[in-house]
Amino acid sequence: MKEVIQTVIQLEKSLFTDEVRKSTSALNKLIADNFIEVASTGIRFGKVEVLNRLPTEAAFTVESKDFEGRMLSDDNVMLLYQSSFKRDGSEFSDALRCSIWQRNNGQWQMIYHQGTNI
């Protein structure tokens, strides 16, 4: 169980990197087709919007901490954590985050994400 949660945490953190965010191929593998995100603004969107938006976004700095993983089933993990996000010399913006990852054909993919500003 701990090994699975650590794997999912590393996959979550990979989404903070330019290498993954700029790669439609990498994002396509990590984001499930039925993905839903509820942004801190309350806007809801899916995988198509992620694949269109993330590769074009400017680089940023993110710090994450206090990861808590919960096994919802053998093939579903929920991550809860806190992030601090900063872009282009702005102040850090803090948020509480929740992601749900699902194992599909042996591959972990994010199916849900929500960030709430704090």
C-alpha positions as CSV (number, residue, x, y, z in Angstrom):
1,M,0.0,0.0,0.0
2,K,2.7,2.5,0.9
3,E,4.6,1.7,-2.3
4,V,1.5,2.4,-4.4
5,I,0.9,5.7,-2.6
6,Q,4.6,6.7,-3.1
7,T,4.3,5.9,-6.8
8,V,1.2,8.1,-7.2
9,I,2.8,10.9,-5.3
10,Q,5.8,10.8,-7.7
11,L,3.4,10.9,-10.6
12,E,1.5,13.8,-9.1
13,K,4.8,15.7,-8.6
14,S,5.9,14.9,-12.2
15,L,2.9,17.1,-13.4
16,F,4.7,20.1,-11.8
17,T,7.7,19.7,-14.2
18,D,8.1,21.5,-17.5
19,E,9.2,18.3,-19.0
20,V,5.8,16.7,-18.4
21,R,3.7,19.8,-18.8
22,K,5.1,20.6,-22.2
23,S,4.6,17.1,-23.5
24,T,1.2,16.2,-24.9
25,S,2.3,12.6,-25.1
26,A,3.3,12.5,-21.4
27,L,0.1,14.3,-20.3
28,N,-2.0,11.9,-22.4
29,K,-0.5,9.0,-20.5
30,L,-1.0,10.5,-17.0
31,I,-4.5,12.1,-17.5
32,A,-7.4,9.7,-18.0
33,D,-9.9,10.2,-20.8
34,N,-12.7,10.8,-18.3
35,F,-10.6,13.3,-16.3
36,I,-12.4,16.2,-14.5
37,E,-10.8,19.2,-12.8
38,V,-12.6,21.8,-10.7
39,A,-10.3,24.9,-10.7
40,S,-10.1,27.2,-7.7
41,T,-12.2,29.6,-9.8
42,G,-15.0,27.0,-9.8
43,I,-14.6,26.3,-13.6
44,R,-14.9,22.6,-14.5
45,F,-13.0,21.2,-17.4
46,G,-11.6,17.9,-18.8
47,K,-8.7,16.2,-20.5
48,V,-9.1,18.1,-23.9
49,E,-8.7,21.4,-22.1
50,V,-5.7,20.2,-20.1
51,L,-3.9,18.9,-23.3
52,N,-4.6,22.2,-25.0
53,R,-3.6,24.5,-22.1
54,L,-0.7,23.0,-20.2
55,P,1.9,22.8,-23.0
56,T,1.4,26.5,-23.7
57,E,1.6,27.8,-20.1
58,A,4.6,29.8,-18.8
59,A,7.0,28.0,-16.4
60,F,6.3,28.3,-12.7
61,T,7.6,27.3,-9.3
62,V,5.6,24.9,-7.1
63,E,6.3,23.6,-3.7
64,S,4.2,20.8,-2.3
65,K,4.0,19.3,1.2
66,D,1.9,17.3,3.7
67,F,0.9,14.5,1.2
68,E,-1.7,12.1,2.5
69,G,-2.6,9.1,0.4
70,R,-5.7,7.1,0.9
71,M,-6.4,3.8,-0.9
72,L,-10.0,4.0,-2.0
73,S,-9.8,0.5,-3.6
74,D,-7.0,-1.6,-5.0
75,D,-7.0,0.5,-8.2
76,N,-8.0,4.0,-6.8
77,V,-5.8,6.4,-4.7
78,M,-6.8,9.8,-3.3
79,L,-4.0,12.3,-2.6
80,L,-4.5,15.3,-0.4
81,Y,-1.7,17.9,0.0
82,Q,-0.8,21.6,0.1
83,S,0.9,23.5,-2.6
84,S,2.5,26.9,-3.0
85,F,2.5,28.2,-6.6
86,K,4.4,31.1,-8.1
87,R,4.7,32.4,-11.6
88,D,6.7,35.3,-13.2
89,G,7.9,36.9,-9.9
90,S,4.5,36.9,-8.3
91,E,3.9,36.1,-4.7
92,F,3.3,32.4,-3.8
93,S,-0.3,31.3,-3.9
94,D,-1.3,28.5,-1.5
95,A,-3.9,25.9,-2.1
96,L,-5.2,22.6,-0.6
97,R,-5.4,20.0,-3.4
98,C,-7.1,16.7,-3.9
99,S,-6.4,14.3,-6.8
100,I,-7.8,10.9,-7.5
101,W,-5.7,8.4,-9.4
102,Q,-7.0,5.2,-11.0
103,R,-5.0,2.2,-12.3
104,N,-6.1,1.5,-15.9
105,N,-4.5,-1.5,-17.6
106,G,-1.6,-1.3,-15.2
107,Q,-1.0,2.5,-15.7
108,W,-1.9,5.1,-13.1
109,Q,-3.9,8.0,-14.4
110,M,-5.4,11.0,-12.8
111,I,-9.2,11.0,-13.0
112,Y,-10.0,14.0,-10.8
113,H,-8.3,17.1,-9.4
114,Q,-9.4,20.1,-7.4
115,G,-7.5,23.0,-5.9
116,T,-8.9,25.3,-3.2
117,N,-7.1,28.5,-2.5
118,I,-6.2,29.2,1.1
